[in-house]
C-alpha cells in the first residue's frame, strides 16, 4: 500500500535467506550473496547490518563504488554507533580507502571521547600513518581520562619509543609488568613492547626473555596446535606439487601464454618477510615508469582464493594448474588488474606494475602459471638476521604467523618458504634476479641500478631519495615506520647479539646460509 512503512524486522523466511547470503559470502559466492542482499534491502531498507554485508559482498565482486555507497548508508543508519564507526574504518582500511578510514576513526573518537577503543583506534591509525604528533595528542587526552588503564599506558610507551624516548618507555612498561592484568592480549602487548624497547637499548638477553614470555602468553589465546597442523598440511601439499614440476612444464606454460596479451608488464618482489622487500620496493617505486604496490590483496583474492577456495586447498594440484584454460587465465588477469589498480586511482595507465608481497613467495609457481612473463625479484638477507627480526615482529595470529611464536618454528617457516624459491630457481625457465639486503644498504645506488635494469628501466636520481617521497605514502608492511629513513646498516649482523639463542638452530640454518652466500 502506498505510504506504508516497510517492516523493521525480517520475517522467519527472510532471516533464512539472509543466513544463506552470509554463507554464500563466506564461501566466496559473492555474486549470489549480492542478489539476495539487494532483494532483502527492498523490503528492509533501514536495516544497517544488511547494508554493511552488502558492502562486503560488493567489495568481493570488485564493485568498489557500490561497496562505498553501502558503507556510507551503514554509517547514516548508525549515527551514534561508535563500534560500527570503528568497524567501518577497518573495512575502508582493507579497501585501501585511507581518507574514509581516517574519517571513520576520527568520527568514532569525536562521538565518544571517553571510549578507550575509539581513542586507541584513532591513535593507532595516526601512528601507522606516521602522524606521531597527532597520535601523541590523542593518547594524552585519553591518559587524562584513564590514567591507570594498562592498554592506554602501554600504547603511550610505544609512542615514547617511536619518539626515541626509550628510557621513559621502559619505565612505564616495567611498572606494567608488575601489575595484575586480566586480559592476556594486554599482558602480551606489554611484554612484547618491553622486549622491543630493551633490544633498542642494547639489552638483548633480557629482551629475549621478555619476548619469550610474551609469546607464551599469546599461545594461550588461540588453538596454536591446530594452526600449526593446518600450516604443515599446506606445506606438505605445496612440496608435493613442486616436486612434480619439471623445467619443461614451466617452459610449456610460458609458450602457452605467448599468444595472450596481458595489457601491462607485471613484476613480483618476494623473499622471506624481513629480508628487505619493503626497502627495495620503495627504491623501485620511486621510478616514474613503475607503480609499486605494497602487499596488496589482489593476488590473494583473485587467484589464490579462486584456485584454492574455502576449505578446498587440497584440490590444488599440478594437474589442475595444467588444465587452466586460456579463458580462465584471462579472467584471472582481468580481475587481478581491476582489484590491484583500485588502490591507485591516479595510475597513469602505463609502465610496469610491481607487487611486493613476501608471503606470496610460497606461490611463485602460481604466478608463473597465471602470469608466465612475470619478472621475479627475490630479496635475500642473512637468514640469522631474518629469524631474529621475524621473531620480534608483532603480527596478528593466523596459521602462518603462529610459526613466529617460537624460534624453532620461525626457522621452519624460513626453510619452508625459501625451499619454494630454491626449487623454482633450480627449475628455471623464467626471468629472475636475487638482491641482497646487505648490498642495498652498503651500495644502494649500485644495487638499485642493477635491479632496476633487470626490469628494463634506467636508474633515475629520485630513486636514491625514495625516503623523501615515502612520507607521503601509506605503507601496509609491518616496517611502515622505517621506510621514511635514509638507508642505514644498523640491522646488518643484528643476529650476533642473539647468537646464544640461535646456536641450537644453526644446523638447520646452515644449508640456507651456504645456499645464499652467508657462511
N, C-alpha and C positions, 0 to 999 in steps of 0.2 A: 504494500500500500504506500502511496506517495507520502513522504514526510515521516514515515515510520522509522524509529530509531533501530539501528542494527542490534542484534543480540550481543551482550557483553561477554557471555560465557559460551564456549563451543559446546555443541551437543556431544553426546557419547560417540555417535558415528564420526563426527568431525575430529574428536580427540584421537580416535583410532587412525584416521587419515593423517593427522599431524604426527603421530608417533611413527607412522610408515615413512613420512617425509624425512623425519630425523634419522631413521635407519638408512634411508637412501643416501642422505648426505654423508653419514659416517662411512658408508661402503663405496663412496666415490660415484654414486649415481646422481650427480648434481642436477642434471637436466630434468630428470623425473621429479626430484625434490622441488625444483623451481616451479614446475607446473602446478604442483599441489599447493605450494605456498601462495602463488598468485590466486588460485581458486579460493583458498581459505580466507585470504585478505579481502575478497569481495564481500564476504559475509561478516568478517570481524576486522574492519579496517582500523580499529583503535587498539588492537592487541599488540603491544610493543614487542613481545617475545617472537611473534610471527615475523614482524619486520626485521628483527635482529637476525633471525635464522635465514630469512630471505637474503639478507646481505651476505651471509656466509656462503649460501648456495650460489649467489651471483658471482662472488669472487672466484669460486671454484670453476665456474663456467667462463671465466675471463671477461665477464660483463662488469667492468670496474665502475662505470658510470652508474649502473643500477645498484651496485653494492654501496656506493657513496650515498645515493638517494635513500636507500633503505636504512642505512646507519643514521643519516640525518633525521629521518622520520622517527626512528627509535628515540633519538635524543629529544625530539619535540614532544613525544608522548611520555617522557620520564623527566620532567623539568627539575625535580628535586632529588633525583636518584643518584647519589654520589657513586655507589658501586657500579652502576651502569655506565656512568661517565668514564670511570677507570677502565672498565671492560671495553668500551668503545675506543678509548685511547690505545689500548693494547692491540685491538684489531686494526686500527689505522696504522700502527707501527708495523704490523705484519704486512700490510699492503704498501708499505713504504710511502705513505702519505704523511710526511713528517709534520707538515703545517697543521693538519687536522688532529693528529695525535697530540701535539703540544697543546692545542686549544682545548681538547677534552681534559687533559690533566690539569690545566690551569683553571678550567671551569669547576672541576671537582674540588680543587683546593679552595676556590673562592666560595663555593657552596657551603663548605664545612671546614672553617679554619681550625676547628678543634679536632678534626679527624686525623689520626695518625696515618692510616693507609693513604688518605688523599694527599697529605703533605709529603709523605715519603715517596709516593709515586711521582709527584712533581719534582721533588729534589733529585730523585734518581734519574728522571728524564733530563734535567738540566746537567747533571754530572756526566751522563753519557754524551750529551751534546757539547761537552767541554765548556759549559757556561758556569764556571765554578763560583763566580760571584753571586749569580742568581741562586745556585744550589745552596750556598752558604747562608744567604738571606732567608731562604725558605726553612732551612734546618734550625737557624737561630730562633725564628718565630715559633717553630714547633717546640724547641727546647724550653722556651719560656712558659709554654702551656703544660709541657710534660717533662719537667726537669729530671725525673728519675726513670723515665721509660728506657728500658735496655736497648730496644731496637733503635730509638732515636739517638741515644748516646753512641751506639756502635756506628751508625751512619755518620755522626759528627766526627768520630775518629777516622773514618775512611776519607772524609773531606780534608781533615787536617793532614793526613798522609799525602793526599793529592797536592796539597799546598806546600809540601816539603817541610812539614812540621811533625816529623815522625816521633820525636821525643814526647810531644804533647799527646799525640795519638796513642803512644804506648802506655802512658799514664792512665788514660781513660780505659783502655782495654784490659789492663792489669786489674783495675778496680772491678770491672765487669766479670772477669773470670772467677772472682772470689764470691760473687753473689749467687743466690739460688734462683735460677730462671727455669720456668716450666717448659717453655716452647723449645723443642730440640733444634728447630731451624735457626732460632736466635742464638742458642748456645753454639751451634756450628759456626754461624757468621762471625761471632766474636772471636773465636779461636782461630778461624781462618784468617781474619784480618790481622790479628796479633802476629801470626806467623809471617804474613807478608811484610808487616812493619819491621819485625825483628830481622828478617832477611835483608831488608833495606839498610838496617842499622849495623849490619855486619856481624850478626849473632846466629850463624847457621845452625848450630847444634840445637839451641833452644827453639829456633824457628821450626825445624823439622819435628821436634817433639810436640809442639802445639798443632802443627799441621796434621800429624798422625792422629792426635786426639780429636781434632775437628772432624776428620773423615770417619773415625769410629762412630761419632755421634750421628753423622749423616747416614751411615749404613743402617741405623736403626729406624730410619724414616721411610724405608721402601723395601720391597722384596728383592734384595740385591741378587740372591742366588737365581731367581727367575730371570732377571735382566741378563745375568751372565750366561745362563742357559740359552736364551734367545740369541744373544750375540754369537755365541760359539756355534750354534746351529747354522746361522747365516754365514759365518766364516767358513765352515766345512763345505757348504754348498758352493760358495764362491771359489774355493780352492779346487773343488772337483771340476767346475766349469772351466777354470783357467788351465787345468791340466789337460783338458781335451783340446784346447785351442792349438792350432798349428799356424806356422808362418803363412802358409798358403791360404788359410781361412781369412786372415786379415787382408791379404792381397786381393782375395776374391771380393770381400766386402767393398774394398776401395774401387775395384773395377766395376762392380755392380752400380755404384753411385756415380760413375763417370758421366752418365747422361742426365743425371738430376742436377737441377740448378738451384742451389741454396743461395738466396739473394745476397748474403753478406758473409765475408770470411769470419770464421769463429776460431778463437784460441781458448785453451783451457790451462789455467795455472793451478797446480796442485802441489802435493807434498804432504808430509805429516804436519798436523797442527803444531804451531810454534816453531816452524822451520824458516820463517822469514817471508811467508807468502804475502802478508799484508804490506810489508815494506816494498817488495818487488812490484806488487800491484800498484802501489801509489806512484812509484817511479815510472812504470809503463803508462799508467793512466794520465800522467801529465803530458803525454804526447797528443798533439791536436788531431792526429789521424787515428786515434784509438780511443774507444769508450770502454772503460773498465767497470765491472760490476762486482761489488763486494758481497760475496756469499749470498747470492740471490736464491729464491726458492723455485725458479723456473724449471731447472732440470729435475729437481725432486718431484715437483707437482706434475709436470707434463711428460716426463719419461719414466722415472723410477716408479712412481705410484701407478702408472698405467701398465708398465711391463710386469710389475710385481704388486698387484692390487692388494687391498686389505686382506691380511692373513693368507696371502697367496704367493709369497716369495718362493716357496718350494717349487712352483711351476716354472720358474725362470731357468731355462736350460739352454745349452748351446744349440740344440735342435730348434728350440723356439726362436732364438735370435736369427738363426739361418733362414727361417721361413717368414721373417717380416717382409711383407711385400712393399714395392715402391710407394703405393698409395698410402700405406700406413706410415711409412717413414716420412713421407712428405707432410702428413698430418702432424707428426711429432715436430717437424721443422716449424710449421706454421704456428702451432700453439706455443712452442718454446719461445719463438721470437716475440709473439704478442705479449706473453707473460713477462719476458725479460724487459722489453722496451717500455712497458708502462712505468718502470722505475725511473725512466729518464725522458720525460716529455719533451725536453729540449734537444734530444738527439738529432744531429744534423742529417741523418739519413745515409751517411757514407762512412767508410772506414772500417777498421777491424773491431769486432765485439770480443772482449776478453772477460771470461768468467773466472774469478778467483774463488775456489771452494775446496779447501783441504780435504773435507770429508768425502768428496766425490773422487778422490784418488782411488778409492776402492772400486770405482765404477768406470775406470778408464776404458775397459773393454766395451762398455755400453756406449760411451762417447764415440768410439771407433766404429761401432755399428750404425749409430744414428747419424753421426757427422764424420764420415770417413776421412775427409780432408782437414779435420781439425789439427791445429798445431798445438802440441803438448809441451808445456813448461813444467818441470818438477823442481821445486825448491828443496835443497839439501842443507842440513846443518848437523854438526856433531851430534850423533844420536844421544850421547850422555847429556848434553845441554837440552836437547828436546825433551827427554824424560823428566828432568828436574823442572823445566818450565811448564810442562803439561801438568805435573803433579801439583804445582802451585796454583793452577787455574781454578776459578770458582765457576763451575758450569752447572746448568740445570740437569738433573738426573734423568737419564734415559738408558736404553740398553747399551748404547755406545759409551756414553760418558761415565757409566758405572765402572768402567775399566780404570778410571783415574782415581779410584778410591784406595788403591794400593800401588806401590812401586812395581810389584811383580806383574800385576795386570796391566799397568801402564806400559811396561816393556813388551808384554804380549801384544797389546794393541799396536804398538810401533812395528813389531815384527809382522803382524798380520797385514797392516796397510802397506808397508814397504815391500813385502813379498809380492803384492799385486804389481807394484811398479817394477821390481826386478824381473818378474815373469814377462811383463809386456815389453820391457826393454830387451830381454833376450829374444822374444819373438820378432820384434822389429816390424818393418813394413809400413811405418807411418813416420811423420815428421815430429821429432822431439829434441829437447835440449834440457840439460840439467844446469842449475845455477846454485852455487854455494853461498850461503848466508855470509860466511866469513870473507868471501871475495867481494861481496857487495859492500860490507862495512869498511873494508880496507882499501877498496878501489872502486867506489860507487860508479864513477863515470865509465871506467873501462868495462866493468861487468854489465852495467846497464846498457851500454852501447852494444855489447855482444848479444844480449838477449833481444834488444830492440831490432838489431839487424836480422836476427833469426826470424822475426815476424815480417821481414820485408820492408822495414821502415828505417829511415835515417835518424840518428840521435838528434834531439833538439835541446838547446840550452836550458829551457824551462824544466826539463826532467830533473836536472840537478837541484832545482829549488822546489821539489814536489811538496815539501813540508809547509811551504808558504800558502799554497792553494788548499792543502788538506784542512786548514782551519775552516774552510767554507763547506766542507763535505760532512755528511752523516756517515759514520763508519760503523758497520754492524759486527765486525770481528771483535773478539774479547780484548784486542790490543788497541781499542779506539783511543785510549789516552796517550799512546806512544807515537802515532803517525805524524803528529804535528812537530816533532822534534827533528833536528838535523841528524843525519846518520852518525852513530857512535859505536864504539867497540866494547862497551861496558858488559854486554851479555856474553861475550866470547869467553869460553872456558869457565863459565859460571859453575859448571858441574864439579869443578875441583874442590869447592867448598863443601860438597856433599859426597866426596869420594868414598867415605866410610859407609854411607848408606847404599851406594851403588855397588860396592865391592861384591856382595853375593850375587849380583846380576850381570857382572862383567862377562861371564862366559856366554850368556845369552846374547849380549850386545856385540860381542867381538866380531861375528860374521858380518854385521852391518857396518861396523867401523871399518873393517877391511874393504867391503864392497864399495863404500862411498869415500874411501881415502882418508879416514880419520884414525888410523892406527896410532 
